[in-house]
Amino acid sequence: MVTARIAERLRAALLLPGRLPALVLLAVLVTLRLVDPAPIEELRLRAFDLAQLLAPRTQHDDRVKVVTIDEESLAKLGQ
């Protein structure tokens, strides 16, 4: 009884306008991404390169900075 009701709701949800084509498109795109044929890979890499040209990553200074705090500096600058 409960399973039939769930199955009916699922069937009704799939029949909503546009739902089935969207799921089919999603399945095709996921399959293309998993298979990753050469033309799709080339397109993906070119899109990444273009994104890096338009908004490049910011460079962060990852070097370590050593700071010495002595009594004279504390007296001069405060805490």
mmCIF file of the N, C-alpha and C atoms, coordinates in Angstrom:
data_MODEL
# 
_entry.id   MODEL 
# 
loop_
_atom_site.group_PDB 
_atom_site.id 
_atom_site.type_symbol 
_atom_site.label_atom_id 
_atom_site.label_alt_id 
_atom_site.label_comp_id 
_atom_site.label_asym_id 
_atom_site.label_entity_id 
_atom_site.label_seq_id 
_atom_site.pdbx_PDB_ins_code 
_atom_site.Cartn_x 
_atom_site.Cartn_y 
_atom_site.Cartn_z 
_atom_site.occupancy 
_atom_site.B_iso_or_equiv 
_atom_site.pdbx_formal_charge 
_atom_site.auth_seq_id 
_atom_site.auth_comp_id 
_atom_site.auth_asym_id 
_atom_site.auth_atom_id 
_atom_site.pdbx_PDB_model_num 
ATOM 1   N N  . MET A 1 1  ? 0.818  -1.186 0.000   1.00 0.00 ? 1  MET A N  1 
ATOM 2   C CA . MET A 1 1  ? 0.000  0.000  0.000   1.00 0.00 ? 1  MET A CA 1 
ATOM 3   C C  . MET A 1 1  ? 0.869  1.261  0.000   1.00 0.00 ? 1  MET A C  1 
ATOM 4   N N  . VAL A 1 2  ? 1.802  1.328  0.960   1.00 0.00 ? 2  VAL A N  1 
ATOM 5   C CA . VAL A 1 2  ? 2.678  2.493  1.044   1.00 0.00 ? 2  VAL A CA 1 
ATOM 6   C C  . VAL A 1 2  ? 3.601  2.545  -0.171  1.00 0.00 ? 2  VAL A C  1 
ATOM 7   N N  . THR A 1 3  ? 4.087  1.377  -0.585  1.00 0.00 ? 3  THR A N  1 
ATOM 8   C CA . THR A 1 3  ? 4.987  1.325  -1.739  1.00 0.00 ? 3  THR A CA 1 
ATOM 9   C C  . THR A 1 3  ? 4.265  1.760  -3.013  1.00 0.00 ? 3  THR A C  1 
ATOM 10  N N  . ALA A 1 4  ? 3.025  1.386  -3.148  1.00 0.00 ? 4  ALA A N  1 
ATOM 11  C CA . ALA A 1 4  ? 2.258  1.785  -4.329  1.00 0.00 ? 4  ALA A CA 1 
ATOM 12  C C  . ALA A 1 4  ? 2.041  3.295  -4.333  1.00 0.00 ? 4  ALA A C  1 
ATOM 13  N N  . ARG A 1 5  ? 1.813  3.860  -3.155  1.00 0.00 ? 5  ARG A N  1 
ATOM 14  C CA . ARG A 1 5  ? 1.610  5.306  -3.070  1.00 0.00 ? 5  ARG A CA 1 
ATOM 15  C C  . ARG A 1 5  ? 2.901  6.049  -3.424  1.00 0.00 ? 5  ARG A C  1 
ATOM 16  N N  . ILE A 1 6  ? 4.032  5.543  -2.937  1.00 0.00 ? 6  ILE A N  1 
ATOM 17  C CA . ILE A 1 6  ? 5.322  6.159  -3.255  1.00 0.00 ? 6  ILE A CA 1 
ATOM 18  C C  . ILE A 1 6  ? 5.609  6.039  -4.742  1.00 0.00 ? 6  ILE A C  1 
ATOM 19  N N  . ALA A 1 7  ? 5.334  4.875  -5.316  1.00 0.00 ? 7  ALA A N  1 
ATOM 20  C CA . ALA A 1 7  ? 5.555  4.675  -6.753  1.00 0.00 ? 7  ALA A CA 1 
ATOM 21  C C  . ALA A 1 7  ? 4.680  5.616  -7.567  1.00 0.00 ? 7  ALA A C  1 
ATOM 22  N N  . GLU A 1 8  ? 3.435  5.811  -7.145  1.00 0.00 ? 8  GLU A N  1 
ATOM 23  C CA . GLU A 1 8  ? 2.535  6.714  -7.866  1.00 0.00 ? 8  GLU A CA 1 
ATOM 24  C C  . GLU A 1 8  ? 3.022  8.159  -7.780  1.00 0.00 ? 8  GLU A C  1 
ATOM 25  N N  . ARG A 1 9  ? 3.509  8.573  -6.604  1.00 0.00 ? 9  ARG A N  1 
ATOM 26  C CA . ARG A 1 9  ? 4.039  9.936  -6.462  1.00 0.00 ? 9  ARG A CA 1 
ATOM 27  C C  . ARG A 1 9  ? 5.286  10.135 -7.311  1.00 0.00 ? 9  ARG A C  1 
ATOM 28  N N  . LEU A 1 10 ? 6.146  9.119  -7.353  1.00 0.00 ? 10 LEU A N  1 
ATOM 29  C CA . LEU A 1 10 ? 7.353  9.202  -8.175  1.00 0.00 ? 10 LEU A CA 1 
ATOM 30  C C  . LEU A 1 10 ? 6.985  9.296  -9.648  1.00 0.00 ? 10 LEU A C  1 
ATOM 31  N N  . ARG A 1 11 ? 6.024  8.481  -10.083 1.00 0.00 ? 11 ARG A N  1 
ATOM 32  C CA . ARG A 1 11 ? 5.581  8.506  -11.472 1.00 0.00 ? 11 ARG A CA 1 
ATOM 33  C C  . ARG A 1 11 ? 4.990  9.880  -11.805 1.00 0.00 ? 11 ARG A C  1 
ATOM 34  N N  . ALA A 1 12 ? 4.191  10.429 -10.895 1.00 0.00 ? 12 ALA A N  1 
ATOM 35  C CA . ALA A 1 12 ? 3.582  11.747 -11.124 1.00 0.00 ? 12 ALA A CA 1 
ATOM 36  C C  . ALA A 1 12 ? 4.653  12.834 -11.173 1.00 0.00 ? 12 ALA A C  1 
ATOM 37  N N  . ALA A 1 13 ? 5.683  12.715 -10.330 1.00 0.00 ? 13 ALA A N  1 
ATOM 38  C CA . ALA A 1 13 ? 6.759  13.720 -10.332 1.00 0.00 ? 13 ALA A CA 1 
ATOM 39  C C  . ALA A 1 13 ? 7.542  13.680 -11.632 1.00 0.00 ? 13 ALA A C  1 
ATOM 40  N N  . LEU A 1 14 ? 7.748  12.478 -12.179 1.00 0.00 ? 14 LEU A N  1 
ATOM 41  C CA . LEU A 1 14 ? 8.481  12.364 -13.441 1.00 0.00 ? 14 LEU A CA 1 
ATOM 42  C C  . LEU A 1 14 ? 7.690  12.903 -14.620 1.00 0.00 ? 14 LEU A C  1 
ATOM 43  N N  . LEU A 1 15 ? 6.378  12.918 -14.501 1.00 0.00 ? 15 LEU A N  1 
ATOM 44  C CA . LEU A 1 15 ? 5.553  13.382 -15.611 1.00 0.00 ? 15 LEU A CA 1 
ATOM 45  C C  . LEU A 1 15 ? 5.329  14.889 -15.604 1.00 0.00 ? 15 LEU A C  1 
ATOM 46  N N  . LEU A 1 16 ? 5.882  15.602 -14.617 1.00 0.00 ? 16 LEU A N  1 
ATOM 47  C CA . LEU A 1 16 ? 5.758  17.052 -14.625 1.00 0.00 ? 16 LEU A CA 1 
ATOM 48  C C  . LEU A 1 16 ? 6.424  17.607 -15.877 1.00 0.00 ? 16 LEU A C  1 
ATOM 49  N N  . PRO A 1 17 ? 5.868  18.684 -16.435 1.00 0.00 ? 17 PRO A N  1 
ATOM 50  C CA . PRO A 1 17 ? 6.441  19.232 -17.674 1.00 0.00 ? 17 PRO A CA 1 
ATOM 51  C C  . PRO A 1 17 ? 7.921  19.601 -17.511 1.00 0.00 ? 17 PRO A C  1 
ATOM 52  N N  . GLY A 1 18 ? 8.727  19.078 -18.398 1.00 0.00 ? 18 GLY A N  1 
ATOM 53  C CA . GLY A 1 18 ? 10.142 19.419 -18.403 1.00 0.00 ? 18 GLY A CA 1 
ATOM 54  C C  . GLY A 1 18 ? 11.001 18.551 -17.502 1.00 0.00 ? 18 GLY A C  1 
ATOM 55  N N  . ARG A 1 19 ? 10.418 17.776 -16.622 1.00 0.00 ? 19 ARG A N  1 
ATOM 56  C CA . ARG A 1 19 ? 11.196 16.980 -15.678 1.00 0.00 ? 19 ARG A CA 1 
ATOM 57  C C  . ARG A 1 19 ? 11.951 15.852 -16.393 1.00 0.00 ? 19 ARG A C  1 
ATOM 58  N N  . LEU A 1 20 ? 11.250 15.113 -17.244 1.00 0.00 ? 20 LEU A N  1 
ATOM 59  C CA . LEU A 1 20 ? 11.879 13.985 -17.933 1.00 0.00 ? 20 LEU A CA 1 
ATOM 60  C C  . LEU A 1 20 ? 12.984 14.446 -18.890 1.00 0.00 ? 20 LEU A C  1 
ATOM 61  N N  . PRO A 1 21 ? 12.765 15.478 -19.717 1.00 0.00 ? 21 PRO A N  1 
ATOM 62  C CA . PRO A 1 21 ? 13.872 15.951 -20.564 1.00 0.00 ? 21 PRO A CA 1 
ATOM 63  C C  . PRO A 1 21 ? 15.072 16.439 -19.751 1.00 0.00 ? 21 PRO A C  1 
ATOM 64  N N  . ALA A 1 22 ? 14.808 17.060 -18.609 1.00 0.00 ? 22 ALA A N  1 
ATOM 65  C CA . ALA A 1 22 ? 15.913 17.531 -17.766 1.00 0.00 ? 22 ALA A CA 1 
ATOM 66  C C  . ALA A 1 22 ? 16.710 16.352 -17.220 1.00 0.00 ? 22 ALA A C  1 
ATOM 67  N N  . LEU A 1 23 ? 16.021 15.295 -16.813 1.00 0.00 ? 23 LEU A N  1 
ATOM 68  C CA . LEU A 1 23 ? 16.720 14.109 -16.312 1.00 0.00 ? 23 LEU A CA 1 
ATOM 69  C C  . LEU A 1 23 ? 17.518 13.410 -17.414 1.00 0.00 ? 23 LEU A C  1 
ATOM 70  N N  . VAL A 1 24 ? 16.949 13.365 -18.607 1.00 0.00 ? 24 VAL A N  1 
ATOM 71  C CA . VAL A 1 24 ? 17.672 12.768 -19.736 1.00 0.00 ? 24 VAL A CA 1 
ATOM 72  C C  . VAL A 1 24 ? 18.913 13.594 -20.057 1.00 0.00 ? 24 VAL A C  1 
ATOM 73  N N  . LEU A 1 25 ? 18.778 14.910 -20.078 1.00 0.00 ? 25 LEU A N  1 
ATOM 74  C CA . LEU A 1 25 ? 19.925 15.785 -20.335 1.00 0.00 ? 25 LEU A CA 1 
ATOM 75  C C  . LEU A 1 25 ? 20.985 15.607 -19.256 1.00 0.00 ? 25 LEU A C  1 
ATOM 76  N N  . LEU A 1 26 ? 20.575 15.519 -18.008 1.00 0.00 ? 26 LEU A N  1 
ATOM 77  C CA . LEU A 1 26 ? 21.512 15.295 -16.912 1.00 0.00 ? 26 LEU A CA 1 
ATOM 78  C C  . LEU A 1 26 ? 22.255 13.979 -17.089 1.00 0.00 ? 26 LEU A C  1 
ATOM 79  N N  . ALA A 1 27 ? 21.539 12.923 -17.459 1.00 0.00 ? 27 ALA A N  1 
ATOM 80  C CA . ALA A 1 27 ? 22.169 11.616 -17.663 1.00 0.00 ? 27 ALA A CA 1 
ATOM 81  C C  . ALA A 1 27 ? 23.186 11.671 -18.809 1.00 0.00 ? 27 ALA A C  1 
ATOM 82  N N  . VAL A 1 28 ? 22.845 12.373 -19.891 1.00 0.00 ? 28 VAL A N  1 
ATOM 83  C CA . VAL A 1 28 ? 23.773 12.501 -21.024 1.00 0.00 ? 28 VAL A CA 1 
ATOM 84  C C  . VAL A 1 28 ? 25.020 13.271 -20.604 1.00 0.00 ? 28 VAL A C  1 
ATOM 85  N N  . LEU A 1 29 ? 24.844 14.367 -19.886 1.00 0.00 ? 29 LEU A N  1 
ATOM 86  C CA . LEU A 1 29 ? 25.998 15.169 -19.470 1.00 0.00 ? 29 LEU A CA 1 
ATOM 87  C C  . LEU A 1 29 ? 26.891 14.422 -18.481 1.00 0.00 ? 29 LEU A C  1 
ATOM 88  N N  . VAL A 1 30 ? 26.302 13.681 -17.563 1.00 0.00 ? 30 VAL A N  1 
ATOM 89  C CA . VAL A 1 30 ? 27.098 12.888 -16.616 1.00 0.00 ? 30 VAL A CA 1 
ATOM 90  C C  . VAL A 1 30 ? 27.861 11.806 -17.356 1.00 0.00 ? 30 VAL A C  1 
ATOM 91  N N  . THR A 1 31 ? 27.206 11.163 -18.316 1.00 0.00 ? 31 THR A N  1 
ATOM 92  C CA . THR A 1 31 ? 27.882 10.130 -19.112 1.00 0.00 ? 31 THR A CA 1 
ATOM 93  C C  . THR A 1 31 ? 29.038 10.725 -19.902 1.00 0.00 ? 31 THR A C  1 
ATOM 94  N N  . LEU A 1 32 ? 28.831 11.892 -20.522 1.00 0.00 ? 32 LEU A N  1 
ATOM 95  C CA . LEU A 1 32 ? 29.913 12.545 -21.261 1.00 0.00 ? 32 LEU A CA 1 
ATOM 96  C C  . LEU A 1 32 ? 31.082 12.887 -20.345 1.00 0.00 ? 32 LEU A C  1 
ATOM 97  N N  . ARG A 1 33 ? 30.770 13.322 -19.142 1.00 0.00 ? 33 ARG A N  1 
ATOM 98  C CA . ARG A 1 33 ? 31.848 13.682 -18.206 1.00 0.00 ? 33 ARG A CA 1 
ATOM 99  C C  . ARG A 1 33 ? 32.619 12.452 -17.761 1.00 0.00 ? 33 ARG A C  1 
ATOM 100 N N  . LEU A 1 34 ? 31.910 11.345 -17.548 1.00 0.00 ? 34 LEU A N  1 
ATOM 101 C CA . LEU A 1 34 ? 32.589 10.117 -17.123 1.00 0.00 ? 34 LEU A CA 1 
ATOM 102 C C  . LEU A 1 34 ? 33.439 9.518  -18.237 1.00 0.00 ? 34 LEU A C  1 
ATOM 103 N N  . VAL A 1 35 ? 32.919 9.542  -19.461 1.00 0.00 ? 35 VAL A N  1 
ATOM 104 C CA . VAL A 1 35 ? 33.663 8.982  -20.600 1.00 0.00 ? 35 VAL A CA 1 
ATOM 105 C C  . VAL A 1 35 ? 34.786 9.937  -21.006 1.00 0.00 ? 35 VAL A C  1 
ATOM 106 N N  . ASP A 1 36 ? 34.509 11.232 -20.991 1.00 0.00 ? 36 ASP A N  1 
ATOM 107 C CA . ASP A 1 36 ? 35.458 12.301 -21.309 1.00 0.00 ? 36 ASP A CA 1 
ATOM 108 C C  . ASP A 1 36 ? 36.186 12.083 -22.636 1.00 0.00 ? 36 ASP A C  1 
ATOM 109 N N  . PRO A 1 37 ? 35.436 12.075 -23.761 1.00 0.00 ? 37 PRO A N  1 
ATOM 110 C CA . PRO A 1 37 ? 36.093 11.926 -25.066 1.00 0.00 ? 37 PRO A CA 1 
ATOM 111 C C  . PRO A 1 37 ? 36.971 13.141 -25.374 1.00 0.00 ? 37 PRO A C  1 
ATOM 112 N N  . ALA A 1 38 ? 37.865 12.982 -26.315 1.00 0.00 ? 38 ALA A N  1 
ATOM 113 C CA . ALA A 1 38 ? 38.856 14.013 -26.632 1.00 0.00 ? 38 ALA A CA 1 
ATOM 114 C C  . ALA A 1 38 ? 38.238 15.381 -26.940 1.00 0.00 ? 38 ALA A C  1 
ATOM 115 N N  . PRO A 1 39 ? 37.195 15.487 -27.760 1.00 0.00 ? 39 PRO A N  1 
ATOM 116 C CA . PRO A 1 39 ? 36.633 16.818 -28.028 1.00 0.00 ? 39 PRO A CA 1 
ATOM 117 C C  . PRO A 1 39 ? 36.057 17.479 -26.772 1.00 0.00 ? 39 PRO A C  1 
ATOM 118 N N  . ILE A 1 40 ? 35.439 16.697 -25.915 1.00 0.00 ? 40 ILE A N  1 
ATOM 119 C CA . ILE A 1 40 ? 34.875 17.243 -24.682 1.00 0.00 ? 40 ILE A CA 1 
ATOM 120 C C  . ILE A 1 40 ? 35.997 17.673 -23.740 1.00 0.00 ? 40 ILE A C  1 
ATOM 121 N N  . GLU A 1 41 ? 37.047 16.873 -23.661 1.00 0.00 ? 41 GLU A N  1 
ATOM 122 C CA . GLU A 1 41 ? 38.189 17.230 -22.818 1.00 0.00 ? 41 GLU A CA 1 
ATOM 123 C C  . GLU A 1 41 ? 38.825 18.531 -23.311 1.00 0.00 ? 41 GLU A C  1 
ATOM 124 N N  . GLU A 1 42 ? 38.991 18.651 -24.623 1.00 0.00 ? 42 GLU A N  1 
ATOM 125 C CA . GLU A 1 42 ? 39.564 19.870 -25.208 1.00 0.00 ? 42 GLU A CA 1 
ATOM 126 C C  . GLU A 1 42 ? 38.696 21.083 -24.880 1.00 0.00 ? 42 GLU A C  1 
ATOM 127 N N  . LEU A 1 43 ? 37.383 20.942 -25.009 1.00 0.00 ? 43 LEU A N  1 
ATOM 128 C CA . LEU A 1 43 ? 36.463 22.022 -24.690 1.00 0.00 ? 43 LEU A CA 1 
ATOM 129 C C  . LEU A 1 43 ? 36.552 22.389 -23.205 1.00 0.00 ? 43 LEU A C  1 
ATOM 130 N N  . ARG A 1 44 ? 36.624 21.393 -22.342 1.00 0.00 ? 44 ARG A N  1 
ATOM 131 C CA . ARG A 1 44 ? 36.712 21.632 -20.903 1.00 0.00 ? 44 ARG A CA 1 
ATOM 132 C C  . ARG A 1 44 ? 38.002 22.365 -20.543 1.00 0.00 ? 44 ARG A C  1 
ATOM 133 N N  . LEU A 1 45 ? 39.121 21.940 -21.143 1.00 0.00 ? 45 LEU A N  1 
ATOM 134 C CA . LEU A 1 45 ? 40.409 22.569 -20.853 1.00 0.00 ? 45 LEU A CA 1 
ATOM 135 C C  . LEU A 1 45 ? 40.469 24.002 -21.389 1.00 0.00 ? 45 LEU A C  1 
ATOM 136 N N  . ARG A 1 46 ? 39.895 24.225 -22.571 1.00 0.00 ? 46 ARG A N  1 
ATOM 137 C CA . ARG A 1 46 ? 39.867 25.585 -23.120 1.00 0.00 ? 46 ARG A CA 1 
ATOM 138 C C  . ARG A 1 46 ? 38.992 26.511 -22.270 1.00 0.00 ? 46 ARG A C  1 
ATOM 139 N N  . ALA A 1 47 ? 37.889 25.977 -21.763 1.00 0.00 ? 47 ALA A N  1 
ATOM 140 C CA . ALA A 1 47 ? 37.023 26.776 -20.890 1.00 0.00 ? 47 ALA A CA 1 
ATOM 141 C C  . ALA A 1 47 ? 37.761 27.134 -19.603 1.00 0.00 ? 47 ALA A C  1 
ATOM 142 N N  . PHE A 1 48 ? 38.532 26.203 -19.064 1.00 0.00 ? 48 PHE A N  1 
ATOM 143 C CA . PHE A 1 48 ? 39.311 26.484 -17.858 1.00 0.00 ? 48 PHE A CA 1 
ATOM 144 C C  . PHE A 1 48 ? 40.366 27.554 -18.141 1.00 0.00 ? 48 PHE A C  1 
ATOM 145 N N  . ASP A 1 49 ? 41.066 27.424 -19.268 1.00 0.00 ? 49 ASP A N  1 
ATOM 146 C CA . ASP A 1 49 ? 42.081 28.421 -19.636 1.00 0.00 ? 49 ASP A CA 1 
ATOM 147 C C  . ASP A 1 49 ? 41.456 29.812 -19.790 1.00 0.00 ? 49 ASP A C  1 
ATOM 148 N N  . LEU A 1 50 ? 40.287 29.875 -20.417 1.00 0.00 ? 50 LEU A N  1 
ATOM 149 C CA . LEU A 1 50 ? 39.609 31.150 -20.586 1.00 0.00 ? 50 LEU A CA 1 
ATOM 150 C C  . LEU A 1 50 ? 39.206 31.735 -19.226 1.00 0.00 ? 50 LEU A C  1 
ATOM 151 N N  . ALA A 1 51 ? 38.726 30.884 -18.350 1.00 0.00 ? 51 ALA A N  1 
ATOM 152 C CA . ALA A 1 51 ? 38.345 31.359 -17.011 1.00 0.00 ? 51 ALA A CA 1 
ATOM 153 C C  . ALA A 1 51 ? 39.557 31.904 -16.270 1.00 0.00 ? 51 ALA A C  1 
ATOM 154 N N  . GLN A 1 52 ? 40.718 31.278 -16.452 1.00 0.00 ? 52 GLN A N  1 
ATOM 155 C CA . GLN A 1 52 ? 41.929 31.754 -15.791 1.00 0.00 ? 52 GLN A CA 1 
ATOM 156 C C  . GLN A 1 52 ? 42.407 33.079 -16.395 1.00 0.00 ? 52 GLN A C  1 
ATOM 157 N N  . LEU A 1 53 ? 42.178 33.270 -17.686 1.00 0.00 ? 53 LEU A N  1 
ATOM 158 C CA . LEU A 1 53 ? 42.540 34.544 -18.312 1.00 0.00 ? 53 LEU A CA 1 
ATOM 159 C C  . LEU A 1 53 ? 41.629 35.672 -17.832 1.00 0.00 ? 53 LEU A C  1 
ATOM 160 N N  . LEU A 1 54 ? 40.341 35.383 -17.710 1.00 0.00 ? 54 LEU A N  1 
ATOM 161 C CA . LEU A 1 54 ? 39.385 36.418 -17.319 1.00 0.00 ? 54 LEU A CA 1 
ATOM 162 C C  . LEU A 1 54 ? 39.479 36.760 -15.834 1.00 0.00 ? 54 LEU A C  1 
ATOM 163 N N  . ALA A 1 55 ? 39.712 35.755 -15.002 1.00 0.00 ? 55 ALA A N  1 
ATOM 164 C CA . ALA A 1 55 ? 39.793 35.988 -13.554 1.00 0.00 ? 55 ALA A CA 1 
ATOM 165 C C  . ALA A 1 55 ? 40.893 35.103 -12.979 1.00 0.00 ? 55 ALA A C  1 
ATOM 166 N N  . PRO A 1 56 ? 42.156 35.539 -13.127 1.00 0.00 ? 56 PRO A N  1 
ATOM 167 C CA . PRO A 1 56 ? 43.262 34.693 -12.660 1.00 0.00 ? 56 PRO A CA 1 
ATOM 168 C C  . PRO A 1 56 ? 43.266 34.554 -11.144 1.00 0.00 ? 56 PRO A C  1 
ATOM 169 N N  . ARG A 1 57 ? 43.881 33.489 -10.698 1.00 0.00 ? 57 ARG A N  1 
ATOM 170 C CA . ARG A 1 57 ? 44.011 33.262 -9.263  1.00 0.00 ? 57 ARG A CA 1 
ATOM 171 C C  . ARG A 1 57 ? 44.925 34.325 -8.660  1.00 0.00 ? 57 ARG A C  1 
ATOM 172 N N  . THR A 1 58 ? 44.603 34.739 -7.467  1.00 0.00 ? 58 THR A N  1 
ATOM 173 C CA . THR A 1 58 ? 45.450 35.718 -6.804  1.00 0.00 ? 58 THR A CA 1 
ATOM 174 C C  . THR A 1 58 ? 46.652 35.012 -6.189  1.00 0.00 ? 58 THR A C  1 
ATOM 175 N N  . GLN A 1 59 ? 47.776 35.690 -6.241  1.00 0.00 ? 59 GLN A N  1 
ATOM 176 C CA . GLN A 1 59 ? 49.003 35.121 -5.688  1.00 0.00 ? 59 GLN A CA 1 
ATOM 177 C C  . GLN A 1 59 ? 49.082 35.438 -4.205  1.00 0.00 ? 59 GLN A C  1 
ATOM 178 N N  . HIS A 1 60 ? 49.307 34.421 -3.405  1.00 0.00 ? 60 HIS A N  1 
ATOM 179 C CA . HIS A 1 60 ? 49.453 34.607 -1.968  1.00 0.00 ? 60 HIS A CA 1 
ATOM 180 C C  . HIS A 1 60 ? 50.918 34.414 -1.589  1.00 0.00 ? 60 HIS A C  1 
ATOM 181 N N  . ASP A 1 61 ? 51.379 35.222 -0.682  1.00 0.00 ? 61 ASP A N  1 
ATOM 182 C CA . ASP A 1 61 ? 52.738 35.084 -0.186  1.00 0.00 ? 61 ASP A CA 1 
ATOM 183 C C  . ASP A 1 61 ? 52.723 34.052 0.939   1.00 0.00 ? 61 ASP A C  1 
ATOM 184 N N  . ASP A 1 62 ? 53.216 32.846 0.640   1.00 0.00 ? 62 ASP A N  1 
ATOM 185 C CA . ASP A 1 62 ? 53.181 31.750 1.606   1.00 0.00 ? 62 ASP A CA 1 
ATOM 186 C C  . ASP A 1 62 ? 54.450 31.650 2.434   1.00 0.00 ? 62 ASP A C  1 
ATOM 187 N N  . ARG A 1 63 ? 55.351 32.622 2.270   1.00 0.00 ? 63 ARG A N  1 
ATOM 188 C CA . ARG A 1 63 ? 56.585 32.559 3.042   1.00 0.00 ? 63 ARG A CA 1 
ATOM 189 C C  . ARG A 1 63 ? 56.312 32.856 4.511   1.00 0.00 ? 63 ARG A C  1 
ATOM 190 N N  . VAL A 1 64 ? 57.145 32.325 5.352   1.00 0.00 ? 64 VAL A N  1 
ATOM 191 C CA . VAL A 1 64 ? 57.023 32.533 6.789   1.00 0.00 ? 64 VAL A CA 1 
ATOM 192 C C  . VAL A 1 64 ? 57.659 33.865 7.147   1.00 0.00 ? 64 VAL A C  1 
ATOM 193 N N  . LYS A 1 65 ? 57.001 34.616 8.005   1.00 0.00 ? 65 LYS A N  1 
ATOM 194 C CA . LYS A 1 65 ? 57.548 35.888 8.469   1.00 0.00 ? 65 LYS A CA 1 
ATOM 195 C C  . LYS A 1 65 ? 57.840 35.762 9.957   1.00 0.00 ? 65 LYS A C  1 
ATOM 196 N N  . VAL A 1 66 ? 59.060 36.041 10.313  1.00 0.00 ? 66 VAL A N  1 
ATOM 197 C CA . VAL A 1 66 ? 59.484 35.976 11.702  1.00 0.00 ? 66 VAL A CA 1 
ATOM 198 C C  . VAL A 1 66 ? 59.506 37.386 12.254  1.00 0.00 ? 66 VAL A C  1 
ATOM 199 N N  . VAL A 1 67 ? 58.832 37.586 13.385  1.00 0.00 ? 67 VAL A N  1 
ATOM 200 C CA . VAL A 1 67 ? 58.743 38.898 14.005  1.00 0.00 ? 67 VAL A CA 1 
ATOM 201 C C  . VAL A 1 67 ? 59.304 38.795 15.411  1.00 0.00 ? 67 VAL A C  1 
ATOM 202 N N  . THR A 1 68 ? 60.197 39.699 15.716  1.00 0.00 ? 68 THR A N  1 
ATOM 203 C CA . THR A 1 68 ? 60.777 39.737 17.057  1.00 0.00 ? 68 THR A CA 1 
ATOM 204 C C  . THR A 1 68 ? 60.103 40.843 17.846  1.00 0.00 ? 68 THR A C  1 
ATOM 205 N N  . ILE A 1 69 ? 59.583 40.471 18.994  1.00 0.00 ? 69 ILE A N  1 
ATOM 206 C CA . ILE A 1 69 ? 58.947 41.459 19.873  1.00 0.00 ? 69 ILE A CA 1 
ATOM 207 C C  . ILE A 1 69 ? 59.828 41.584 21.109  1.00 0.00 ? 69 ILE A C  1 
ATOM 208 N N  . ASP A 1 70 ? 60.377 42.782 21.302  1.00 0.00 ? 70 ASP A N  1 
ATOM 209 C CA . ASP A 1 70 ? 61.221 43.001 22.481  1.00 0.00 ? 70 ASP A CA 1 
ATOM 210 C C  . ASP A 1 70 ? 60.612 44.112 23.339  1.00 0.00 ? 70 ASP A C  1 
ATOM 211 N N  . GLU A 1 71 ? 61.179 44.330 24.473  1.00 0.00 ? 71 GLU A N  1 
ATOM 212 C CA . GLU A 1 71 ? 60.662 45.323 25.420  1.00 0.00 ? 71 GLU A CA 1 
ATOM 213 C C  . GLU A 1 71 ? 60.694 46.726 24.841  1.00 0.00 ? 71 GLU A C  1 
ATOM 214 N N  . GLU A 1 72 ? 61.746 47.040 24.086  1.00 0.00 ? 72 GLU A N  1 
ATOM 215 C CA . GLU A 1 72 ? 61.860 48.368 23.489  1.00 0.00 ? 72 GLU A CA 1 
ATOM 216 C C  . GLU A 1 72 ? 60.719 48.619 22.495  1.00 0.00 ? 72 GLU A C  1 
ATOM 217 N N  . SER A 1 73 ? 60.422 47.622 21.665  1.00 0.00 ? 73 SER A N  1 
ATOM 218 C CA . SER A 1 73 ? 59.333 47.779 20.684  1.00 0.00 ? 73 SER A CA 1 
ATOM 219 C C  . SER A 1 73 ? 57.993 47.915 21.391  1.00 0.00 ? 73 SER A C  1 
ATOM 220 N N  . LEU A 1 74 ? 57.778 47.135 22.445  1.00 0.00 ? 74 LEU A N  1 
ATOM 221 C CA . LEU A 1 74 ? 56.530 47.227 23.189  1.00 0.00 ? 74 LEU A CA 1 
ATOM 222 C C  . LEU A 1 74 ? 56.375 48.602 23.826  1.00 0.00 ? 74 LEU A C  1 
ATOM 223 N N  . ALA A 1 75 ? 57.476 49.132 24.357  1.00 0.00 ? 75 ALA A N  1 
ATOM 224 C CA . ALA A 1 75 ? 57.408 50.455 24.966  1.00 0.00 ? 75 ALA A CA 1 
ATOM 225 C C  . ALA A 1 75 ? 57.148 51.530 23.927  1.00 0.00 ? 75 ALA A C  1 
ATOM 226 N N  . LYS A 1 76 ? 57.740 51.373 22.727  1.00 0.00 ? 76 LYS A N  1 
ATOM 227 C CA . LYS A 1 76 ? 57.609 52.369 21.679  1.00 0.00 ? 76 LYS A CA 1 
ATOM 228 C C  . LYS A 1 76 ? 56.232 52.306 20.993  1.00 0.00 ? 76 LYS A C  1 
ATOM 229 N N  . LEU A 1 77 ? 55.794 51.090 20.624  1.00 0.00 ? 77 LEU A N  1 
ATOM 230 C CA . LEU A 1 77 ? 54.580 50.927 19.836  1.00 0.00 ? 77 LEU A CA 1 
ATOM 231 C C  . LEU A 1 77 ? 53.381 50.537 20.671  1.00 0.00 ? 77 LEU A C  1 
ATOM 232 N N  . GLY A 1 78 ? 53.600 49.985 21.830  1.00 0.00 ? 78 GLY A N  1 
ATOM 233 C CA . GLY A 1 78 ? 52.498 49.499 22.646  1.00 0.00 ? 78 GLY A CA 1 
ATOM 234 C C  . GLY A 1 78 ? 52.119 48.095 22.203  1.00 0.00 ? 78 GLY A C  1 
ATOM 235 N N  . GLN A 1 79 ? 51.140 47.552 22.911  1.00 0.00 ? 79 GLN A N  1 
ATOM 236 C CA . GLN A 1 79 ? 50.725 46.181 22.582  1.00 0.00 ? 79 GLN A CA 1 
ATOM 237 C C  . GLN A 1 79 ? 49.807 46.140 21.430  1.00 0.00 ? 79 GLN A C  1 
# 
